[in-house]
Amino acid sequence: FQRRFLKPLETIMSRSTHVSVKEHLLSSVEQLILIYGFDEGAESSEKATGGQKRTHQGTLRSGWRSVLLVLGAAGLDNNEAVASQGFQLLSAQKQQCVSICKKGDSNADRPMSLLTEHFVDLVNALLLYVSGQSQDLSSKSLESLMQLSELLAEGRVSVSSTRNKTSTSPSFHNDELELWWPILLGLSKTMGDSRHE
């Protein structure tokens, strides 16, 4: 339901030619994340929402896919300010996920986060920055993908919860490959990048 409701945001971000519209859209997405996103700690979330307690935290579920698509689409934008604003939001979410993963040793003890629910969507959004025009953001995105790869290799990303619910594959190796595949495929597509660095 949320994905369909937020679908127009994806369309606006990909088709609009006005920088101010895209900046306003990214600001709106930031507010959606602050109000409905996963809890990053009560103290920091109260500061971000002006001292108000977040009563809807963690209620953004299928909507994360649209949010991540909007943030990823910002990486392909010609305007540096739009791309930077989008990357800043995406990077903050990725960093929150990394810190949650590094806190707990047991997958069962970890709270819900983008890594446990939308790992592939997060990877795809970062890959859009790798393909983007900004060399600086492309490099930072590659560093973020390396961090996620390390977490995946260390087994800190819960394979079972990120798995597509419709998949019937019983094999652990196939489940793990399902998470590695977007990273490897996305990076292989960028191998022909003609930038000099």
N, C-alpha and C positions, 0 to 999 in steps of 0.2 A: 504493500500500500504506500509506504513512504517513498519508495523509489519512483513510483508513478507520479506522486504528488510533487516531487522535486525534479522530475525530468525537464520541465521548462527551464530550470537553471542551467542545465547542460546545453540546451539549445541556444539560450541567450549568450552564454560564454563562447560558444563555438561560432556563432553567426554575427554577433555584434561587431561593428567596426569602430564604435565610440569607446575611447579609453575610459572616460568617466563612468560609463555604464558598467564596464568590466570591474573597475575599482569598487564601485558601489556594490556590485554583486559579490565580490570577494569579502567585502565588509559584512554583508548579510550572511554569507556562509560562515564567517568567523563567529558571528552571534549565534548561529545555529549550533555550532560546535560547543561554544561556551555554555549554552543553556541545556542542550539535549545530548551532548557527547558523553563519552565515558568519563567517570570521575577520576580526576588526577590528584585528588587529595582535597579535603574539605577546605583547608586554609587557603590554598592558592586559587581555588574556584570561587571562594567568597570574595577575594580581592578582585578577581577578573569581572565579577558581576556586580561590583559596587557595594559589597558587603551583604548582599542578599543571599539567602540560602538557596541553593539549586535544588528544586523539588522534582525536576524532570530529568536529572542526570541519568545517563545510560539508556534513555528511551529511544535514541536514534539507532535504529537497527538496519533495515534494508536501505535506509536513506544514506548510509555511509557510502554506498557505491556511487550515488550521484554526487555527493560532496567530494569524493576523491576524484571523480571524473572532471569536475569543475576545477579543482585545484591542479590537476594534471594538465588540463587544457590551457591554463594560464602559462604553463611552461613553454607552450608552442607559440605564445603571443609575440608579436614583433616589438611591443612596447616593453622596455626594460623594467619600468615601475610595476606593471601588471605582473610580469613574470616573477619579480622579486617578492611582491606581496603574496602571491600564490605559494612560492617556495617557502617563504617564512612560515606560513600557516601549516603547510605540509610537513615541514621539518619539525615544527613544534609537536605535531601529532606523532611523528616517527620517534622523536626523542622520548616522549612520554611512554611509548610502547617499549622502547629499549630499556628504560629505567624500570618499568614494571617487570619485564622479563628477567632482569639481572637481580631484582630483589629476592624473588622466591626460587627455591630449588625444586619445588614440586609443582607440576603443571596444575594439579588440583587446587592448590592454594592461591593461584593467581587470579586476580579479578579479570573480568572481561576487558579486552582492549582490541585495538585494530589488528594486532598481531594474531590474536586468537580467533578473531571473527572474519577479518577482511585482509588477510596477508597478501593475497594475489592482487587485489585492487590497489593496495598500498604500493606494491612493487610496480604495477603498471603505471601508476601516477608518477612515480620517481623516474621511470624509464622515459616518460614524455619530456622530462627536463633534460635527460641525457641527449635526446634528439633535438632539443630546442636550440635557439640561436645564441643564447648567452653561454659563452665558454666557461665563465666562472660558476654559473648555476649547474652546468653540465658536470663539471668536476666535483662540485659539492654533492650532486645527486649520485654520482658514482661512489663517493665515499659512504653515503647513506646505504646504498645497495650492498657495499662491502660489509657494513655493520650488520645488516639484515642477514646476509649470507653466513656470517660468522655465527650469529644466533641460531640459524637453522642447522648449521653443521654441528654445533654443540648440543643440539637437541633441546634448546630452550623454547622453541616454537612448538606448541602443541599441534601435532599432525591431525589428531582425531577431531578437534574442534574446528579447524580451518577447512576440513574436508567438505566438499560439496555434499549436501544432504541427499541428493538424488543419485550419487555414485553408488554402485553396488560392488565395487572392487574390494575383495577381502584382503588383499595383499598389502602389508605394511610398506613394502618398497614402492608400490604404485602410489600410495598416499603421499609418501615423502617426495616422490618424483613430481607429483602434482604441484608441489610448492617450489621445487627447484626449476621446473620447466619454464615458467615465465621469466625468471631471472636469466637463465641461460639463453633462451630464445631472444629476449630483448637485447641482451648484450651482444649477441652474434649479429643482430641487425645493425648495430652501431659500429661494427668493425670497419666498415667502409667510409667512416666519417672523414671528410677531406680537410678538416681543420688541422692546423700545423702542430698543435701540442698534443 
